[in-house]
């Protein structure tokens, strides 16, 4: 039975393809492929139907299917184009086979359905796997990229180190911040470390708690932590929450914090020439 | 303009989603930046409580209108273990998870109206409103 059906389908592949192409083009209107040129759409359709036939012919996945799906993923075609296309193919093929047979009883009908499903199912499965695999890959790459950005430490001067924090802090990141901070303080032999939270959108009790813990740990290894970049609205919410940040110095801007850090390490910014040489000032401005 | 919307809290990152949605609603309603930060922080606390103590729950937003004022109502509901002693959690410095213990009393101070309803073993519903000034 499957072989006989396969023969019918392969022999009439031209007509089935034609029906399929008609249906797919007809249903194109609903959005997701609207900004793809007609020419590309048609050529992709033809290629797609050829891939379907060749993979049915060879009972399962082929290299063609793999390269085809890979290319579509790279071009950013939606997965729904492929799944819709395969559902249409299933429908068209079943219609075609039923039209060919004169009389179909229920048993035969369900057999035909099963056979066609067995052709289409593995292709759908493979394509969905390829797509979700590529998404998972992207997500994992982005996670790594995010992790690399999450807790940078910049040694700006002897004994002074800055950690600029940008974006939301979750538990995982808080852990990284603590580790990097302590490692960095030891490695760069920092006396003062500035934590800049200008880019942290919300400071709630969890974030505050982690910052307090980090500052306390820094104090334990003999350095001082200065919290800088506290915006006015953040200051108000911290007060409303009733969080006690009095155990370590805090400043509104990195510039003020840096001056404080210089004072703590017994240094000062001096103009070498009263009106010339504003280099260091400029440097400090750029750090702001 | 009395639409309702909300975020399901299942993962830690859903807290950020809830915060973002709440902040956008607050912006649309015309809250100033300080109140936006207050609302975002309050949502953050409520959503984190759901994530930490109940596991899953929902934070929903509703725009409420009184005779001469408008406000944003935040409802944080979960079906977690419930709160043993409400007066205790409303004290500053009480925490069962080693945190700062400033969450719920902090939310009460950040927002204008605050109501907490908890049944042990059934869950907790916290309703809080911030009025546009």
Contacts between the chains, C-beta under 8 A, distances in Angstrom:
chain1	res1	chain2	res2	distance
A	168	B	16	5.2
A	170	B	12	5.2
A	170	B	13	7.1
A	170	B	15	8.0
A	170	B	16	7.8
A	171	B	12	6.5
A	201	B	19	7.9
A	201	B	40	7.1
A	202	B	19	6.2
A	202	B	37	6.9
A	202	B	40	4.9
A	202	B	41	5.4
A	202	B	44	5.4
A	203	B	41	7.1
A	204	B	41	5.0
A	204	B	44	4.1
A	204	B	45	5.4
A	204	B	48	6.9
A	204	B	103	7.9
A	205	B	45	6.3
A	205	B	99	6.1
A	205	B	100	4.7
A	205	B	102	4.8
A	205	B	103	5.1
A	205	B	106	6.3
A	206	B	44	7.7
A	206	B	48	5.9
A	206	B	99	6.8
A	208	B	100	6.6
A	208	B	102	8.0
A	209	B	99	5.6
A	209	B	100	4.9
A	212	B	100	7.8
A	232	B	34	7.1
A	233	B	33	5.3
A	233	B	34	4.3
A	233	B	36	7.5
A	233	B	37	3.9
A	233	B	38	7.8
A	234	B	37	6.5
A	236	B	34	5.5
A	236	B	37	7.2
A	236	B	38	7.2
A	237	B	34	8.0
A	237	B	37	5.3
A	237	B	38	5.5
A	237	B	41	4.6
A	237	B	110	6.5
A	240	B	38	6.5
A	240	B	41	7.9
A	240	B	106	6.3
A	240	B	109	4.6
A	240	B	110	4.8
A	241	B	41	6.9
A	241	B	45	7.9
A	241	B	102	4.9
A	241	B	103	8.0
A	241	B	106	3.5
A	241	B	109	7.2
A	241	B	110	7.0
A	242	B	92	5.5
A	242	B	102	5.1
A	242	B	105	6.7
A	242	B	106	5.9
A	242	B	109	7.0
A	243	B	100	6.3
A	243	B	102	5.7
A	243	B	106	7.7
